Amino acid sequence: MRRLLRKRPALGMALLSGTATAVGIAISLAIDWFPDAASTASKDIDNLWDVLLIASVPVFVLVMSVALYSVFAWKVKPGDTSDGAPIHGHTKLEVVWVTIPFVMVTALALYGWVVLDDIEAKEKDPLIVNVTAQQFAWSFEYPALDKVKSNQLVLPKDRRVELRVKTKDVIHSFWVPEFRLKTDTVPGLTTKVRVTPNRLGRYDVVCAELCGIGHATMRQAVRVVPPGEFQGWVSERKQRAGDGGVAAAGGDTAVAGKTLFADTGCTACHTLADAGSEASAGPPLDDLTKDAAKFGKREGQSAEEYVKTAIEQPEAFVVPGFTKGTMPDNYKKNLSSAEISTLVKYLSDVSGKETK
């Protein structure tokens, strides 16, 4: 190959380019770029990604091959400081290198438009879910289901869903990697995403836009469940709003509180031994009695009052060492008074409790 490059550099570079293109395409298609697919749109998006890779690798290799060939064929000899020979444009070559990229980009754009148009096609009677982004949490409301609210997104399998995403503060980006769909949410605007989940499981709702100090913790769960289980979840949510989830937990307030602590996303920001959480975006919750006396809004405040105020009015006081605005202020709106009471009692009871 080295001898061929010396005697016939153009042919040698063409062979190297062809080999590099074949190897590059094989490697790029062999890499598992995405997690397991969980929506009907995933296959079409994955195919589009593969087509883009197949089109991009040869272009990259061609550009690099021409650059390397030029360096090899016309490199300046040591000590030569003279100007190069004057050259003029080659009209036919210029037409070719403008036409081919134009055709490629146009074809890829049309293919992408067809895929996007199919994904965003409207269907009758979709399940509407209002998604609200806020530093640093997601909240969800089901307007057609008696305005059921949750800090966890639960969707029925094989049901068309329309997510209407908005933000209360800065720009965020709603993304579920398994669904292959992502949309930015801009203050003052509501963006829409249509998806049909087709795989049961638990996935992450991720913010893909740097939105502040707590950006890395802005993750909530999305569960795709059978239709019957979804209806049961809706009924349970309605009941939990009335009794704080105690009935669903068999009358055990501690179990109900622990469930609420996980479902509302508290584990993403706080350390609590009883819940097995070790996050550090927010203050630790393992010794609330001492914290209430030390950091509370007023002297002598009980642990229960301290926790309740922190949930309902997070701006009322901020524990030293933590940034104001990190704690979302939507819990009072998204949780019923009974749920807040259950959560407060749970946190107050387990504070300082030793766990194995």
GUZA-583561 format. One record per residue (C-alpha): x, y, z. Coordinates in steps of 0.25 Angstrom, whole numbers, plus 5000, padded with zeros to 4 digits. Each point is the difference from the previous one (the first is absolute). Layout:
XYZ ...
//
This chain:
500050005000 501250095003 500649984986 498650024994 499950135007 501350044995 499849964985 498550024999 499650095011 498650024995 499749864999 500649975013 499250105007 498749954993 500349865005 500350055014 498750095000 499149884995 500649915011 499850115011 498650034995 499649855001 500749995014 499450135005 498549964996 500249865006 500550055013 498950115001 498949914997 500549895010 500050105012 498850005008 499750155001 498750005007 499349925012 498949904997 498950064992 498750035007 499150074990 499449984987 500850114994 501449945005 500249914988 499850114990 500950095007 501149895002 499949984985 500150144997 501250015009 500749884992 499750074987 500750135005 501249925004 500149934987 499950134992 501050075010 501149905001 500450014985 499950154999 500950015012 501049904994 500050074987 500350135006 501149955008 500649914988 500050134991 500750075011 501049895003 500349984985 500250154998 501050005011 500749874995 500050044985 500350155000 500850025013 501050115000 501549954999 500950045012 500650144997 498950044989 499450135004 499550044986 498650024997 499249894994 499650004985 498850084997 498749924998 498650024994 498749945004 499549884994 498550024996 499649864998 500649965013 499350115008 498749964994 500249865005 500450035014 498850105002 499049914993 500349875007 500050065015 498750074996 499349884995 500549925012 499550115010 498750014993 499749855000 500449995015 499150125004 498849944992 500249875007 500150075014 498850084997 499249874996 500449935013 499750125008 498650024993 499649865003 500550015015 499250135002 498749954993 498850035008 499149895005 498650005006 499850015015 501550005004 500350005015 500450145004 501050035010 500550145004 501549995004 500550125008 501550025001 500650085012 501450015006 500249895003 498849904998 498949964991 498649995003 498849934993 498550034999 498949924993 498950104996 499149894995 500149925012 499550095011 501350084999 500849895007 501350065004 501349925002 501550025001 500249874992 499549984986 499249884998 499549964986 499249884995 500649914990 499650014985 499250135003 500350124992 500450115009 500250154998 500950075009 499850155001 501350055006 500250145007 501050065009 499850105012 501450065000 501249974990 500249924988 499949855003 500049884990 499149885002 500649874996 499749855002 501249934993 499249874998 498950074993 501050074991 499250135001 500550135006 499550155000 500450135006 499150085008 500150154999 499450105010 498650054995 499949884990 499349865000 500749904992 499449864996 500549864999 499249894995 500449865004 499549865001 500749915010 500149864996 500949935011 499749985014 501050065010 500650115008 500850114993 500650135003 499550144997 501250084998 500350154998 500950014989 500250165001 501050055010 499050085009 500850035013 500749945011 499049895002 500049964986 500649865002 498949965010 498950044991 499549864998 498749945002 499449864997 499149964988 499349875002 499349934988 499049905006 498849924994 498750074998 499349945012 501250035009 499950144995 498650025004 500349945014 501150105001 499050114997 499049955010 501249995010 500450144998 498650055002 499949935013 501450045005 499750144998 498949985010 500749925011 501550024997 500249864994 499849935014 498949914995 500849954988 501149975010 499149915009 499950115010 501550015002 500350155000 501549975000 499949924987 499150104994 501050115003 501149924995 499349984987 499650154999 501550035002 500449924989 498950034990 500150155002 501550004996 500550045014 501149894998 500650074989 500450125009 500149955014 500749905009 499149925009 500549875005 498749935002 499750024985 501349964996 500350134993 501450075000 499750134991 500750135004 499350114992 499150035012 500349995015 500149875006 498749955008 500649915010 499950095012 498950104998 499850035015 501350065001 499950074986 498650065004 500750065013 501250054992 499450044986 498550025003 499250124996 499950035015 500649965013 499449875006 499349954987 499749865001 500549904990 498649984994 499850154998 501450014994 499749904990 498650054996 500650144998 501149954992 499149924991 498950114998 500950125001 501449964996 500450154998 499650035015 501449965004 501249934994 501049915007 501450065000 500949944989 498849984991 499550094988 498750075001 499049954989 500549864999 498849955007 498850004991 498850085006 498949924993 499849895011 498950075007 499350014986 500349854996 499749945013 498850005008 500050045015 499849855004 501249964992 500950125006 499649955014 500449864997 501350044994 500350105012 499649895010 500949904993 501250095000 499850045014 499949865005 501249944993 500950125003 501249955008 499549864999 501249904998 499849904988 500849884997 
//
